[in-house]
Amino acid sequence: MSTSSKRKNADDQGVLSDEEIRAQVRDVLYRNMISGQRAGFTYHFTKPSPGTYPFQYFWDTCFHVFTLTALGEVEMAKEHVQSLFEMQRPDGFIGHMNYWKRLWPGRITDFLQLMPRDVLHFYKPHMSALVQPPIVAQAVLRIYQHNQDLAFVKQLLPKLKRYYRWLAQNRDFEGEGLLSIITPFESGMDWKASYDPLLKFTKGKAGPQLFWKVLQVDAHNFLKGYSLPRLYKSNRFIVKDTAFNTIYAQNLKAMAELCQLTGEEEETHYLVLAKQTERSILNHMYDEEDAAFYDLHGHHFKKLRVRTGTIFFPVVLKSVPDEVCRIVLERHLLQKDGFHVPFPIPSLAVDEPAFNPNGSLYIWRGPTWVVFNWFMQGYLLEKGYQKEARELLLSVKRLITKSGFREYYNPFTGEGHGAEDFTWSGLVVDMINRENEDEGRGMRTSQ
């Protein structure tokens, strides 16, 4: 047995085995799965959590694709993606929430996230007026990588093109390749602390005042009929989120690859768009002094200088210089600079005024979410940070062993909070597969 294998076995003592984790993830997914037909639509999706999040959510569905394919459930993954596109508008838009069987929004305030005309038609299937991080091209590419079903890619590619065209035409307001979100909820990280300065919330720890400030943003958007030109002109909440745009750049590359697979001439088009977005991320979001990538707001790209867990996301982009990547990782992820906790990666640096590691309505302001570890692990393995990548995976295994499949976890104690039977934590199986594949490559290289 190699030294690394002995260390791995020692580290894994006291945690669930990979086989046990896979079985439990499959069980959670199937218990949260729902399918049916309504008003001429066919839907098949997995609820992120049975009670807290009962609808089909955009990027949650994409995470489910990564988990399902990691479990070998490729056909099920295909049905999830097809369901996501069922209500796509002719112009390409897809909302961040698809309301299928259960038509009432979860909270009365969710009505403000609908197009005004849809409030009068909530008795039939409809979508929200918001978007979420555009990770669906990578999800479709992942399905192809598992089954080489080119017919499926050809079926989805026209819909994907319309979707990414809508984003470029409607959310790249300045033509710089950076997409703007119009409410905190579009980031997928609803109460992210970097938005506090823009919202004029100065109390640090979240409370009812923050709730009302965010609610006012949604009310503002609703009263303007979600007219994007009017919203941009008002400049109430125009944010270029680091994670959102990093994912956008990655998915433009995925679109280029999908076009190449099918012989489409637009491969170059998506590569050019990706290059522009990556260049703008580096030029506008990177702060050399702080060694961090910050969210931006307003027409003039003002940095929101709050160290959330997304300040190092752009290091995964291949165009970012290696030296920049090294400095960012060493400053924030690998050293004791606000993100060094027993259960990484916290969603906010522990020394930020807004940091709260415990359960709260106001999420993404301290606790650890599995998705951050999943997002960074692949990059760390690719760049030779095997030890650090292994620590991220081991941390997730320990969290699940201790607290089950929860929405998020206390970064110091590992206590689970938020929604129960939460499917995002199932991304651990994709992390396990990545590590096994990396170890397999290492063994072949050493032979």
N, C-alpha and C positions, 0 to 999 in steps of 0.2 A: 504494500500500500504506500502511495506517495505521501510526502509530508503534507501537501495541501489537502489530500483526502483525509488524513488523520485529523488535521485541524478542523476541517469541515464537520466531521463526525462528532468531534468534541463540542464544537459550537452549537450543533443541532440538538444536543441532549436537552431534554425538557421541553422541546417544541413538537408540535404535530409533525408527523412524517409527510413527505410530499404526497404520498398516496391518500392519506387521510384528508389533507387539505383539498386535493382534487375532488374527492368524493363530497366533501362538504360544500365546496363551491358549486358543483353540479346540482346538489340538492337545493341550495338557495336560489339558483337561477330558475330551476323548474318550478319551484313553489311560487315564484314571483311572475311567472310567465302567463300571458293572456293572449287569446286569439279570438277572432270572430268576424262578422260582417255587419255593416250598418250603412244604410243609405247608398248602397252600391260600392262601398269601399270594403276591402279586405285588410284586416289589421292583424299583426302578430308581433308582440313586443314583450319586453321584460320590464316590470315595474322596478325602479331602483330600490324601493322599499314598499311593502304592501300597504301600509297605512299612510305614511308621511308623503310618499311620492308615487301616487297611483297612476300617473299618466305616461304617455310616451314622450320622453325628452330627447332632444337632438343629440347632444354629445354623450349622454348616457347610453343611448342606443349604439353609438360607435364604440364605446368602452365595452359594451356587451359583445360586440363582434370580436374584439381582441380576445376576450375571455372565452367565448364559445369556440373560436378557431383553435385556441390553445388546448381546449378540451377535446378537439376532434369533431365538434358539432358544426361542421361547415354549412350543411344545408339549412340548419336552424339560423345560422348567422345571415345567410342570404335572405331568408324570409324577414328578418328584422330590418334589413336595409330596404327591401322592397316596400315594407310597411311605412318606413320613414318618408318615402317619396310618393306615397299614395295621394296625398293632398297637395302636392307641389303646384303652385300657381303657374300659369302659362309663362309668366315673366321669369320664372326660376326660383322665386322665393320659397323658403321652407321655414316655418315658425319653430321656436325653441321648444314649444309644447304642442303635441297633437292630442286633442280631446276626442276620444273614441267612445267607449262604452259609457263611461262616467263623464257627463258633459259639463257639470258645474265645476268651475275653478275651485281649487282647494281652499282659498281664502277669498273673502269678499273683495280685498284689494287687488286680487288677480284680474278682476274685470278691467282695471286700468291698463292691463297689458294686452288687451284685445283691440283690434280695429273697432272704432265706434259702431260700424255697421254690423259687426259680428255679435255685439252685445244683444242685439235683437234676435239673433239666430242661434243662441247657444244650445237650443234643443236638438241640433243636428251636429255631426262632426265638423270641427273647425280647428284652426290653429291660432296661436298667439301672434302678436304683431312684432315679436322680438326675434333676434337670432341668438345663436350660441357659437362658441369656438368651432370653426369649420373643419373638422377632422374627418369628414366622411370619405374623402378621396383615399386617405390612408386605410380606412376600414375596407373599402372595396378592393384596394390593392392587396391587403392582407388576405382576403378571401381568395383572390386569384392565386396568391403564393401558396395556398394550401391545397387547391384543387385544379389549378390551370384551366378553369372554366372560362374560356374566351368568349363564349356566347353570353355569359352573364355580364362580363365587362362591356360587351357591345350593347347589351340591353340598357345598362345603367349610364354609359358614357354620355349620351345626349342630355340626360337629366342632370348629370354632374356639370356639364358645360354650362347649361342654363343657370344652375345654382351659382357657380363661381363667377359667371358673367354678371349676375345680379349683384353680387358682393362688390365686384370691381366698379361697376357703374353707379352704385348707390351708396357705398360706404367709404370709398376712397375719395373723400371730398376734395382734397388738394392735388390729386394726381401724383402723389409721391409714393404710391404703393403701400401705404399704411391704412388699414381699415379702422374706422371709428365705431365705438359703441355709444348708444344714446341713453343707457341706463345701467346702473351697476349689475343688474340681473343678467345682462347680455354676456358678461364676462364668464358666467358660470360660477363665479366666486362672489356671491351676492353682496356681502358686507365688507369686502376687501378694504383694508385700512388705508391704502394709498389714495382712495377716493375722498377721504375725510377732508383734506384741505380744500378741495373743489366744492364740497358740500358745506364748507364753513362749519364743520364740526370739530371743536377744539378740546373736547373733554377727555380724549383718550379712550377710556373704557366705554364701550357702547352702551346705550340705553334708549329709552323712548324718544328722546330728542333726535337721535340718529334715524330711528324708524320713520319719524314724520318728515325728516329732510329727504330721505330716499323716496317716500311716498309722494312727496311734492314733485319730484322729478317725473315719476310715472304719470301723475295727474297733468303735468305740463305737456307731456308727450301726447296724452290722450286728447286733451283739449285742442291741440293743434292737428288732430286727426292723423297723427303719425306721418305727417308730410315731412319728408327728410330735408328738402330745401329750407323749409320754415324752421325746422329744429336746428339745422346747422347755423342759420342766420341768427337765431336767438342765442346760441352758444351757451345754453344752460348746462348741458352735460355732454360734451364731445370729448371722448377719451380714446386714446390709442393705447390699448392694453398690451403689455409686453407678451404675455402668454398667448393672447388671442392672435397677435400678429406673427409670433413665432410659429404657431400651428398653421396659420395661413400660408406662410412661406414653405413649410414642410409639405403642405397639401398641394400647392402649385407644382412642386417637384413631383409629387405623386401623380398629379394629372398629366404631367409630361410623360411619365413612365407608362401610364395607361394608354395614352395616345400612341406611344411608340409600339406598344404591344399589339394594337389594332391597326397600325399603319396609318394613323391619322396625321395629317400635315400640321396640326396645331401643336405638336410637341414643342417646337421652337418658341411659339407664342407663350406657353406656360413657363418655359425656362427663362425667357426674358422678364416676365412678370415676377418670377421668384427672385431673380437677381436684383431687380429694382427694390423689392420689399426688403431683402436681406441688407442691401446697401443702406436703405433708409433706417432700418433698425440700428445698425452700427453707427450711422452718422447722427441720428437724433436721440436715440434712447440711451446710448452708452455714456456713462459719466466716468472719465478716466480717474479723477481724484478719488471717487468712492468705489471704483472698480465694480460698478453695478449697472444693470440695465433697468431704467425706470419707466413707468407708465408716463404718458404725456396727456396734457389736456389743452383744449382751446385751439383757436386758429393758428396760434404761433408756437405750438408744440412745447409748452412749458412742462418741465419735469416735475413729477409728483414724487418728491424725495422721501419715500417711506420704504423701508426694507422689508418687503413682503417676500414670500417664498418663490416668487417668479423673477427675482432680480438676476438669476443666473440661467433662466430658460434659453436665451438665444445662443448660449455656448454650443448647443446641439447643431447649429447651422454650420455647414461646412465652409462657408465663405468668411466666417468670423476668424480672424487670425489666431493661430495657436497660442501666441503669447497673451492675447487678451483672455482667451479661455482659461489659460493656466492661472492668471492673476485673479480672475473672478472666482474660480473654484477654490483656490488656496485661501483667498481672503474670507470667503463666506461659507463655503460648504465643508471644507476640510479643516478649517481652523476654528478656534473658539471666538467667533465673531457674531454672536447672536443666534446662530443656527446649530450650535453644538449642544445637543440634548441627548438623553438616553434613547429616545425613540424619534429619530429624524423622519422626515424633514418638516419642521414646524412651518405653518403657513404665514408666520410673522416672526421677525427677529425678537428674541425674548426681552431685549432692552428697549423696544419701541414702547411709547406711552400707551398704545392701544392694546398691548399684548394681554390676552386672557387665555390660559391653557384649558379652561374648564368648559363644560357644556353650557350652551347659550343659544338663544334665538339668533344672535348675531354671529354667524359662522364665518370661517376663514380669517379669524383674527388671533390665531395662536396655535390651535390644535393641529395635530398631524393627520394628514389625509394620505391614503395609500397611493393616490394618483400621482403625487409629487415624486415619490420614490420610483414608481413605475416609469415616469417620464424621464428621469435622470439616469436610471440604471443602464439603459441601452447605450447611452452616450459614454458612460464611464467604462463599460466593457469594451467598447470600440476603441477608446483612447488608452487602454492599458491600465486603467484604475481598477483592477480586478478586486483588490482588497476592499476598496471603498464601495464598489458595486455589491459585493457580497454582504457587507454590513447593512446596506439598505434593504436587501432581501431578507436577511436574518431578522432585522428589526420588524419587518412586516409579519413574518412568521410568528414572532413572539407576541406581537399585538393580537393576532388572530387567536393564538393559543390561549392567551390570557383573557381576552374580552370578546371574542367572537367577531362576527362580521358587522361592524358598526360603521356609522357614517364618518366619524372621526374619533381621534384618541388624544388623551392628555400626553403631551410629549415628554413629561417627566415620569409619570406613573404607569402609563399604558392603559389607564382606565378608559373604557369605551363610552362614547356619548352620541347623542343625536339618534338618527333613525336606526332601527334594528333590522337584521337580515338585509343589510345594505350591500347591493351587488357590486359597487365599485371596488370593494376590497377583494373581490374575486380576481382582479387583475394580477394578484399574486401568482396565479398559475402561469400567466404569460411571462412573469419575471423568472419563475422556476425554469421554464423552457429556455429562456434566453441564457441563463447561467449554464444549463446543461449543454447547450449548443456551443457556448464559448469554451467550456472545458473540453468538449469533443474536438474543437479546432486546435486547442492547445496540445492535446495528446497526439493528434495527427502531425502537428508541426514538430514535435520533439522526437518523433520516430525516425 
